[in-house]
Amino acid sequence: MQKRETLIYEGLGFPIRLIGVPMKQIFGEWVIDIDFIVLQKVALNMLALKRTPLTGAELRFIIDFLEMPTREFAKIFGVSHTAVLKWLKESSKMNSSTEVYLRLYLLNYLNVTDKEFKRAYLKVTPESIAILSTENSPLEIDAAILGAA
């Protein structure tokens, strides 16, 4: 087994910088050796806590992970199906209060501890999301927490 110092992984639809990625050779080709289910859950948690607004690609990942039709997603968050489609295409920006609710919904879905939930509640506010730049850098995940596949 080999480790790669860093790798930009885009298999979830948006870039994630994986650090210390274990690699293994299969049929002569080097592939990532991580638990992809754990990667998805870690990414979901990080998206709920990130300091910048969610992108359309990140929102698509969330909706797909939740295995939820966009109409159902829209209903849960009290918006129109058309609004969700615009957010996905990034032709419209999600209201910051709706985005905070979505992030708390994700943390609840992930069953984080009450302490983690409260910390997120205090950190991720409509004001903080509204004033932050939309410039996004990749999420950064230490592959050591992902475990081998």
ZAVOLO-717102 format. One record per atom (N, C-alpha, C, CB): x, y, z; residue number from 1; atom name. Coordinates in nm, 3 decimals, decimal comma. Glycine has a CB too. Layout:
<atoms>
X Y Z NUM CA
...
</atoms>
This chain:
<atoms>
0,085 -0,118 0,000 1 N
0,000 0,000 0,000 1 CA
0,089 0,124 0,000 1 C
-0,096 0,000 0,123 1 CB
0,044 0,225 -0,071 2 N
0,112 0,353 -0,080 2 CA
0,021 0,461 -0,025 2 C
0,153 0,384 -0,226 2 CB
0,081 0,575 0,011 3 N
0,001 0,691 0,051 3 CA
0,035 0,805 -0,041 3 C
0,026 0,730 0,200 3 CB
-0,068 0,880 -0,075 4 N
-0,048 0,998 -0,156 4 CA
-0,067 1,119 -0,066 4 C
-0,145 1,002 -0,279 4 CB
0,025 1,213 -0,069 5 N
0,021 1,327 0,022 5 CA
-0,112 1,401 0,015 5 C
0,135 1,422 -0,008 5 CB
-0,151 1,442 -0,105 6 N
-0,283 1,505 -0,124 6 CA
-0,339 1,462 -0,259 6 C
-0,273 1,662 -0,115 6 CB
-0,471 1,466 -0,266 7 N
-0,540 1,428 -0,387 7 CA
-0,671 1,505 -0,391 7 C
-0,564 1,273 -0,394 7 CB
-0,702 1,566 -0,504 8 N
-0,832 1,630 -0,520 8 CA
-0,927 1,526 -0,575 8 C
-0,824 1,756 -0,615 8 CB
-1,029 1,495 -0,495 9 N
-1,129 1,393 -0,532 9 CA
-1,258 1,465 -0,568 9 C
-1,152 1,291 -0,415 9 CB
-1,314 1,435 -0,685 10 N
-1,436 1,500 -0,730 10 CA
-1,550 1,400 -0,752 10 C
-1,410 1,577 -0,857 10 CB
-1,539 1,283 -0,695 11 N
-1,638 1,179 -0,713 11 CA
-1,773 1,206 -0,650 11 C
-1,585 1,053 -0,660 11 CB
-1,781 1,306 -0,561 12 N
-1,910 1,342 -0,501 12 CA
-1,976 1,458 -0,574 12 C
-1,890 1,377 -0,354 12 CB
-1,909 1,507 -0,679 13 N
-1,967 1,615 -0,759 13 CA
-1,907 1,752 -0,731 13 C
-2,113 1,621 -0,736 13 CB
-1,820 1,760 -0,632 14 N
-1,751 1,884 -0,599 14 CA
-1,614 1,845 -0,544 14 C
-1,833 1,971 -0,494 14 CB
-1,517 1,937 -0,547 15 N
-1,381 1,899 -0,507 15 CA
-1,364 1,882 -0,356 15 C
-1,284 2,002 -0,557 15 CB
-1,292 1,776 -0,320 16 N
-1,253 1,751 -0,182 16 CA
-1,103 1,723 -0,184 16 C
-1,334 1,630 -0,117 16 CB
-1,028 1,794 -0,102 17 N
-0,884 1,769 -0,092 17 CA
-0,864 1,662 0,016 17 C
-0,805 1,902 -0,057 17 CB
-0,824 1,543 -0,027 18 N
-0,796 1,434 0,066 18 CA
-0,647 1,439 0,101 18 C
-0,835 1,295 0,005 18 CB
-0,617 1,429 0,228 19 N
-0,480 1,437 0,275 19 CA
-0,437 1,300 0,328 19 C
-0,465 1,546 0,386 19 CB
-0,318 1,257 0,289 20 N
-0,266 1,128 0,334 20 CA
-0,350 1,012 0,287 20 C
-0,258 1,126 0,484 20 CB
-0,378 1,009 0,157 21 N
-0,471 0,911 0,100 21 CA
-0,403 0,776 0,079 21 C
-0,527 0,963 -0,033 21 CB
-0,456 0,670 0,144 22 N
-0,401 0,538 0,115 22 CA
-0,443 0,494 -0,026 22 C
-0,449 0,435 0,220 22 CB
-0,350 0,435 -0,096 23 N
-0,374 0,390 -0,233 23 CA
-0,338 0,242 -0,241 23 C
-0,291 0,474 -0,337 23 CB
-0,408 0,169 -0,328 24 N
-0,371 0,030 -0,352 24 CA
-0,378 0,004 -0,501 24 C
-0,463 -0,070 -0,275 24 CB
-0,305 -0,096 -0,543 25 N
-0,299 -0,127 -0,685 25 CA
-0,396 -0,242 -0,714 25 C
-0,154 -0,165 -0,729 25 CB
-0,483 -0,217 -0,813 26 N
-0,579 -0,319 -0,856 26 CA
-0,566 -0,332 -1,008 26 C
-0,727 -0,282 -0,814 26 CB
-0,534 -0,452 -1,051 27 N
-0,514 -0,478 -1,194 27 CA
-0,419 -0,376 -1,257 27 C
-0,649 -0,476 -1,268 27 CB
-0,312 -0,345 -1,184 28 N
-0,208 -0,255 -1,236 28 CA
-0,240 -0,107 -1,227 28 C
-0,180 -0,289 -1,375 28 CB
-0,355 -0,073 -1,171 29 N
-0,394 0,069 -1,160 29 CA
-0,406 0,109 -1,013 29 C
-0,528 0,096 -1,235 29 CB
-0,354 0,227 -0,978 30 N
-0,361 0,276 -0,841 30 CA
-0,497 0,340 -0,815 30 C
-0,247 0,377 -0,814 30 CB
-0,562 0,297 -0,707 31 N
-0,694 0,350 -0,670 31 CA
-0,693 0,389 -0,522 31 C
-0,805 0,244 -0,698 31 CB
-0,786 0,476 -0,486 32 N
-0,801 0,521 -0,348 32 CA
-0,852 0,406 -0,264 32 C
-0,897 0,644 -0,339 32 CB
-0,793 0,389 -0,145 33 N
-0,834 0,281 -0,055 33 CA
-0,896 0,340 0,072 33 C
-0,713 0,188 -0,020 33 CB
-1,020 0,389 0,058 34 N
-1,092 0,447 0,172 34 CA
-1,234 0,393 0,175 34 C
-1,092 0,603 0,165 34 CB
-1,301 0,413 0,285 35 N
-1,442 0,375 0,298 35 CA
-1,525 0,492 0,244 35 C
-1,480 0,341 0,449 35 CB
-1,585 0,474 0,128 36 N
-1,655 0,584 0,061 36 CA
-1,785 0,623 0,133 36 C
-1,687 0,545 -0,082 36 CB
-1,846 0,531 0,207 37 N
-1,965 0,565 0,287 37 CA
-1,925 0,663 0,397 37 C
-2,031 0,437 0,348 37 CB
-1,812 0,635 0,461 38 N
-1,762 0,726 0,566 38 CA
-1,726 0,861 0,503 38 C
-1,638 0,664 0,638 38 CB
-1,664 0,860 0,386 39 N
-1,631 0,985 0,317 39 CA
-1,756 1,069 0,295 39 C
-1,562 0,955 0,183 39 CB
-1,865 1,006 0,249 40 N
-1,988 1,080 0,223 40 CA
-2,042 1,143 0,351 40 C
-2,094 0,986 0,162 40 CB
-2,040 1,068 0,461 41 N
-2,092 1,120 0,588 41 CA
-2,004 1,232 0,643 41 C
-2,103 1,009 0,691 41 CB
-1,873 1,217 0,631 42 N
-1,781 1,322 0,676 42 CA
-1,802 1,447 0,591 42 C
-1,633 1,275 0,668 42 CB
-1,815 1,429 0,459 43 N
-1,839 1,543 0,369 43 CA
-1,970 1,612 0,404 43 C
-1,840 1,497 0,222 43 CB
-2,073 1,536 0,430 44 N
-2,203 1,593 0,467 44 CA
-2,191 1,676 0,595 44 C
-2,308 1,481 0,486 44 CB
-2,121 1,622 0,693 45 N
-2,100 1,695 0,818 45 CA
-2,022 1,823 0,793 45 C
-2,026 1,606 0,920 45 CB
-1,918 1,815 0,711 46 N
-1,837 1,933 0,682 46 CA
-1,916 2,038 0,604 46 C
-1,712 1,894 0,603 46 CB
-2,003 1,995 0,515 47 N
-2,087 2,090 0,441 47 CA
-2,181 2,163 0,536 47 C
-2,167 2,018 0,332 47 CB
-2,231 2,091 0,636 48 N
-2,320 2,154 0,734 48 CA
-2,248 2,261 0,815 48 C
-2,378 2,047 0,828 48 CB
-2,117 2,248 0,828 49 N
-2,040 2,341 0,912 49 CA
-1,954 2,440 0,835 49 C
-1,953 2,263 1,004 49 CB
-1,948 2,427 0,704 50 N
-1,857 2,514 0,627 50 CA
-1,894 2,661 0,639 50 C
-1,855 2,472 0,480 50 CB
-1,795 2,746 0,622 51 N
-1,812 2,888 0,649 51 CA
-1,866 2,968 0,531 51 C
-1,682 2,945 0,692 51 CB
-1,873 2,907 0,415 52 N
-1,923 2,978 0,298 52 CA
-2,055 2,916 0,252 52 C
-1,819 2,975 0,183 52 CB
-2,133 2,989 0,174 53 N
-2,260 2,935 0,124 53 CA
-2,239 2,807 0,043 53 C
-2,332 3,040 0,038 53 CB
-2,338 2,721 0,044 54 N
-2,332 2,597 -0,033 54 CA
-2,339 2,627 -0,182 54 C
-2,447 2,502 0,009 54 CB
-2,269 2,548 -0,259 55 N
-2,275 2,561 -0,405 55 CA
-2,386 2,470 -0,458 55 C
-2,137 2,523 -0,471 55 CB
-2,420 2,488 -0,584 56 N
-2,520 2,402 -0,647 56 CA
-2,477 2,256 -0,647 56 C
-2,547 2,448 -0,789 56 CB
-2,348 2,230 -0,672 57 N
-2,297 2,092 -0,673 57 CA
-2,303 2,030 -0,533 57 C
-2,152 2,089 -0,725 57 CB
-2,274 2,108 -0,433 58 N
-2,282 2,058 -0,295 58 CA
-2,428 2,028 -0,258 58 C
-2,221 2,160 -0,196 58 CB
-2,518 2,115 -0,300 59 N
-2,660 2,093 -0,274 59 CA
-2,708 1,967 -0,346 59 C
-2,743 2,215 -0,319 59 CB
-2,663 1,945 -0,469 60 N
-2,699 1,824 -0,544 60 CA
-2,654 1,701 -0,467 60 C
-2,636 1,827 -0,686 60 CB
-2,530 1,704 -0,414 61 N
-2,480 1,591 -0,335 61 CA
-2,570 1,567 -0,213 61 C
-2,335 1,616 -0,289 61 CB
-2,608 1,673 -0,145 62 N
-2,693 1,660 -0,025 62 CA
-2,826 1,595 -0,061 62 C
-2,717 1,799 0,040 62 CB
-2,891 1,646 -0,164 63 N
-3,020 1,592 -0,205 63 CA
-3,007 1,445 -0,246 63 C
-3,079 1,675 -0,323 63 CB
-2,902 1,413 -0,321 64 N
-2,879 1,274 -0,362 64 CA
-2,849 1,185 -0,242 64 C
-2,763 1,267 -0,463 64 CB
-2,767 1,234 -0,149 65 N
-2,734 1,155 -0,030 65 CA
-2,860 1,124 0,050 65 C
-2,631 1,230 0,057 65 CB
-2,947 1,223 0,063 66 N
-3,071 1,204 0,138 66 CA
-3,172 1,118 0,062 66 C
-3,134 1,339 0,171 66 CB
-3,138 1,087 -0,065 67 N
-3,227 1,010 -0,153 67 CA
-3,367 1,069 -0,156 67 C
-3,233 0,863 -0,109 67 CB
-3,369 1,200 -0,182 68 N
-3,493 1,275 -0,174 68 CA
-3,522 1,343 -0,308 68 C
-3,486 1,380 -0,061 68 CB
-3,641 1,324 -0,363 69 N
-3,677 1,398 -0,484 69 CA
-3,674 1,549 -0,455 69 C
-3,817 1,354 -0,536 69 CB
-3,641 1,629 -0,554 70 N
-3,631 1,774 -0,531 70 CA
-3,763 1,834 -0,485 70 C
-3,585 1,844 -0,658 70 CB
-3,875 1,780 -0,530 71 N
-4,005 1,832 -0,484 71 CA
-4,024 1,809 -0,334 71 C
-4,120 1,764 -0,563 71 CB
-3,986 1,692 -0,286 72 N
-3,996 1,663 -0,143 72 CA
-3,900 1,752 -0,063 72 C
-3,966 1,513 -0,115 72 CB
-3,780 1,768 -0,116 73 N
-3,680 1,856 -0,054 73 CA
-3,736 1,998 -0,042 73 C
-3,548 1,856 -0,135 73 CB
-3,794 2,047 -0,150 74 N
-3,853 2,181 -0,150 74 CA
-3,962 2,193 -0,045 74 C
-3,909 2,215 -0,290 74 CB
-4,046 2,092 -0,035 75 N
-4,157 2,095 0,061 75 CA
-4,104 2,102 0,205 75 C
-4,246 1,971 0,043 75 CB
-4,003 2,021 0,236 76 N
-3,946 2,021 0,372 76 CA
-3,895 2,159 0,410 76 C
-3,832 1,918 0,382 76 CB
-3,835 2,230 0,315 77 N
-3,775 2,359 0,345 77 CA
-3,865 2,478 0,310 77 C
-3,646 2,372 0,271 77 CB
-3,990 2,449 0,276 78 N
-4,088 2,554 0,256 78 CA
-4,063 2,645 0,138 78 C
-4,097 2,635 0,377 78 CB
-4,009 2,586 0,031 79 N
-3,980 2,664 -0,090 79 CA
-4,040 2,591 -0,210 79 C
-3,826 2,685 -0,108 79 CB
-4,037 2,656 -0,324 80 N
-4,090 2,594 -0,445 80 CA
-3,986 2,501 -0,508 80 C
-4,133 2,701 -0,547 80 CB
-4,036 2,406 -0,584 81 N
-3,950 2,316 -0,659 81 CA
-3,861 2,397 -0,754 81 C
-4,034 2,212 -0,739 81 CB
-3,917 2,500 -0,814 82 N
-3,842 2,587 -0,905 82 CA
-3,725 2,655 -0,834 82 C
-3,935 2,693 -0,965 82 CB
-3,747 2,697 -0,710 83 N
-3,639 2,761 -0,633 83 CA
-3,523 2,664 -0,614 83 C
-3,691 2,810 -0,496 83 CB
-3,553 2,540 -0,582 84 N
-3,447 2,440 -0,562 84 CA
-3,371 2,419 -0,693 84 C
-3,506 2,305 -0,513 84 CB
-3,443 2,410 -0,805 85 N
-3,376 2,393 -0,934 85 CA
-3,284 2,510 -0,966 85 C
-3,481 2,377 -1,046 85 CB
-3,326 2,631 -0,930 86 N
-3,241 2,749 -0,952 86 CA
-3,117 2,745 -0,864 86 C
-3,321 2,878 -0,924 86 CB
-3,132 2,697 -0,740 87 N
-3,015 2,686 -0,651 87 CA
-2,917 2,584 -0,707 87 C
-3,058 2,645 -0,508 87 CB
-2,969 2,475 -0,760 88 N
-2,883 2,371 -0,816 88 CA
-2,804 2,423 -0,936 88 C
-2,965 2,249 -0,856 88 CB
-2,870 2,507 -1,018 89 N
-2,804 2,565 -1,136 89 CA
-2,724 2,689 -1,100 89 C
-2,909 2,599 -1,243 89 CB
-2,735 2,734 -0,975 90 N
-2,670 2,854 -0,924 90 CA
-2,714 2,980 -0,999 90 C
-2,519 2,840 -0,935 90 CB
-2,838 2,977 -1,050 91 N
-2,892 3,098 -1,112 91 CA
-2,964 3,183 -1,008 91 C
-2,988 3,062 -1,226 91 CB
-2,975 3,129 -0,887 92 N
-3,036 3,199 -0,775 92 CA
-2,968 3,150 -0,648 92 C
-3,192 3,176 -0,769 92 CB
-2,962 3,237 -0,548 93 N
-2,896 3,203 -0,423 93 CA
-2,999 3,165 -0,316 93 C
-2,808 3,321 -0,374 93 CB
-2,967 3,064 -0,238 94 N
-3,054 3,021 -0,130 94 CA
-3,058 3,130 -0,022 94 C
-3,007 2,886 -0,071 94 CB
-3,176 3,157 0,031 95 N
-3,192 3,249 0,143 95 CA
-3,106 3,197 0,259 95 C
-3,343 3,263 0,185 95 CB
-3,034 3,286 0,328 96 N
-2,942 3,241 0,433 96 CA
-3,014 3,172 0,549 96 C
-2,864 3,360 0,486 96 CB
-3,137 3,212 0,580 97 N
-3,213 3,144 0,686 97 CA
-3,248 3,001 0,645 97 C
-3,341 3,222 0,720 97 CB
-3,284 2,982 0,519 98 N
-3,314 2,849 0,468 98 CA
-3,188 2,763 0,471 98 C
-3,371 2,856 0,325 98 CB
-3,076 2,822 0,437 99 N
-2,950 2,748 0,437 99 CA
-2,912 2,704 0,578 99 C
-2,838 2,832 0,376 99 CB
-2,933 2,789 0,675 100 N
-2,904 2,750 0,815 100 CA
-2,995 2,634 0,854 100 C
-2,925 2,871 0,912 100 CB
-3,123 2,642 0,820 101 N
-3,216 2,535 0,852 101 CA
-3,172 2,404 0,786 101 C
-3,359 2,571 0,808 101 CB
-3,129 2,412 0,660 102 N
-3,081 2,293 0,589 102 CA
-2,961 2,234 0,662 102 C
-3,044 2,329 0,444 102 CB
-2,868 2,316 0,704 103 N
-2,748 2,267 0,772 103 CA
-2,784 2,201 0,905 103 C
-2,649 2,382 0,795 103 CB
-2,876 2,259 0,979 104 N
-2,918 2,198 1,106 104 CA
-2,993 2,067 1,079 104 C
-3,007 2,295 1,187 104 CB
-3,071 2,065 0,973 105 N
-3,141 1,943 0,931 105 CA
-3,040 1,831 0,905 105 C
-3,228 1,970 0,804 105 CB
-2,930 1,866 0,836 106 N
-2,826 1,767 0,806 106 CA
-2,763 1,713 0,933 106 C
-2,719 1,828 0,716 106 CB
-2,731 1,802 1,025 107 N
-2,669 1,759 1,151 107 CA
-2,764 1,669 1,229 107 C
-2,630 1,881 1,236 107 CB
-2,891 1,701 1,228 108 N
-2,989 1,616 1,293 108 CA
-2,995 1,480 1,224 108 C
-3,128 1,683 1,293 108 CB
-2,993 1,480 1,091 109 N
-2,995 1,356 1,013 109 CA
-2,874 1,269 1,048 109 C
-2,995 1,388 0,862 109 CB
-2,759 1,332 1,070 110 N
-2,637 1,260 1,103 110 CA
-2,629 1,219 1,250 110 C
-2,517 1,344 1,067 110 CB
-2,730 1,257 1,327 111 N
-2,735 1,224 1,470 111 CA
-2,611 1,271 1,547 111 C
-2,750 1,074 1,487 111 CB
-2,569 1,395 1,522 112 N
-2,456 1,448 1,598 112 CA
-2,498 1,465 1,744 112 C
-2,407 1,583 1,538 112 CB
-2,400 1,479 1,830 113 N
-2,431 1,496 1,972 113 CA
-2,496 1,632 1,995 113 C
-2,303 1,482 2,059 113 CB
-2,563 1,646 2,108 114 N
-2,626 1,774 2,142 114 CA
-2,522 1,885 2,148 114 C
-2,699 1,763 2,277 114 CB
-2,404 1,853 2,199 115 N
-2,296 1,953 2,208 115 CA
-2,252 2,000 2,069 115 C
-2,175 1,894 2,286 115 CB
-2,236 1,905 1,976 116 N
-2,198 1,939 1,839 116 CA
-2,308 2,021 1,771 116 C
-2,169 1,811 1,757 116 CB
-2,432 1,983 1,795 117 N
-2,545 2,055 1,736 117 CA
-2,549 2,198 1,786 117 C
-2,678 1,983 1,768 117 CB
-2,532 2,217 1,916 118 N
-2,535 2,352 1,973 118 CA
-2,420 2,436 1,921 118 C
-2,530 2,346 2,127 118 CB
-2,301 2,376 1,910 119 N
-2,186 2,449 1,857 119 CA
-2,214 2,496 1,714 119 C
-2,059 2,360 1,861 119 CB
-2,274 2,409 1,633 120 N
-2,309 2,446 1,496 120 CA
-2,415 2,554 1,494 120 C
-2,357 2,323 1,417 120 CB
-2,514 2,541 1,582 121 N
-2,622 2,639 1,590 121 CA
-2,566 2,779 1,619 121 C
-2,724 2,599 1,699 121 CB
-2,466 2,785 1,706 122 N
-2,406 2,913 1,741 122 CA
-2,310 2,964 1,634 122 C
-2,333 2,901 1,874 122 CB
-2,249 2,873 1,560 123 N
-2,147 2,909 1,459 123 CA
-2,209 2,947 1,325 123 C
-2,050 2,794 1,440 123 CB
-2,307 2,871 1,282 124 N
-2,366 2,889 1,148 124 CA
-2,496 2,967 1,163 124 C
-2,390 2,751 1,077 124 CB
-2,486 3,097 1,140 125 N
-2,603 3,185 1,152 125 CA
-2,636 3,244 1,016 125 C
-2,578 3,298 1,256 125 CB
-2,759 3,291 0,997 126 N
-2,792 3,356 0,869 126 CA
-2,698 3,474 0,839 126 C
-2,938 3,405 0,870 126 CB
-2,662 3,547 0,943 127 N
-2,573 3,663 0,923 127 CA
-2,435 3,619 0,874 127 C
-2,559 3,743 1,053 127 CB
-2,381 3,512 0,935 128 N
-2,246 3,469 0,897 128 CA
-2,245 3,417 0,753 128 C
-2,195 3,360 0,993 128 CB
-2,349 3,347 0,712 129 N
-2,355 3,295 0,575 129 CA
-2,376 3,409 0,476 129 C
-2,467 3,190 0,561 129 CB
-2,460 3,505 0,511 130 N
-2,493 3,615 0,420 130 CA
-2,372 3,703 0,391 130 C
-2,605 3,699 0,478 130 CB
-2,283 3,721 0,488 131 N
-2,171 3,814 0,468 131 CA
-2,047 3,747 0,411 131 C
-2,135 3,880 0,597 131 CB
-2,041 3,615 0,414 132 N
-1,922 3,547 0,367 132 CA
-1,917 3,539 0,216 132 C
-1,913 3,409 0,427 132 CB
-1,797 3,539 0,166 133 N
-1,774 3,530 0,022 133 CA
-1,825 3,397 -0,031 133 C
-1,625 3,547 -0,010 133 CB
-1,865 3,396 -0,157 134 N
-1,907 3,272 -0,220 134 CA
-1,787 3,198 -0,277 134 C
-2,010 3,299 -0,329 134 CB
-1,666 3,256 -0,263 135 N
-1,546 3,188 -0,311 135 CA
-1,528 3,061 -0,229 135 C
-1,421 3,281 -0,301 135 CB
-1,531 2,951 -0,295 136 N
-1,520 2,822 -0,226 136 CA
-1,388 2,756 -0,257 136 C
-1,635 2,731 -0,265 136 CB
-1,325 2,704 -0,154 137 N
-1,209 2,619 -0,173 137 CA
-1,255 2,478 -0,139 137 C
-1,086 2,665 -0,085 137 CB
-1,183 2,378 -0,186 138 N
-1,228 2,240 -0,160 138 CA
-1,234 2,210 -0,010 138 C
-1,135 2,140 -0,229 138 CB
-1,329 2,124 0,028 139 N
-1,329 2,072 0,164 139 CA
-1,196 1,997 0,180 139 C
-1,454 1,978 0,191 139 CB
-1,142 1,998 0,301 140 N
-1,018 1,929 0,326 140 CA
-1,042 1,820 0,430 140 C
-0,908 2,027 0,373 140 CB
-1,015 1,697 0,393 141 N
-1,042 1,582 0,481 141 CA
-0,915 1,499 0,496 141 C
-1,157 1,495 0,425 141 CB
-0,878 1,472 0,620 142 N
-0,766 1,383 0,649 142 CA
-0,815 1,240 0,626 142 C
-0,712 1,403 0,796 142 CB
-0,756 1,172 0,531 143 N
-0,801 1,038 0,493 143 CA
-0,787 0,938 0,607 143 C
-0,724 0,990 0,372 143 CB
-0,708 0,969 0,708 144 N
-0,691 0,877 0,821 144 CA
-0,823 0,851 0,893 144 C
-0,588 0,933 0,920 144 CB
-0,917 0,947 0,890 145 N
-1,045 0,927 0,958 145 CA
-1,144 0,847 0,875 145 C
-1,105 1,060 0,995 145 CB
-1,109 0,819 0,750 146 N
-1,202 0,751 0,660 146 CA
-1,192 0,600 0,665 146 C
-1,181 0,799 0,520 146 CB
-1,084 0,546 0,713 147 N
-1,068 0,401 0,718 147 CA
-1,051 0,340 0,581 147 C
-1,187 0,338 0,786 147 CB
-0,997 0,222 0,578 148 N
-0,976 0,152 0,450 148 CA
-1,107 0,089 0,402 148 C
-0,866 0,043 0,464 148 CB
-1,119 0,079 0,273 149 N
-1,240 0,022 0,212 149 CA
-1,250 -0,126 0,241 149 C
-1,241 0,045 0,061 149 CB
</atoms>
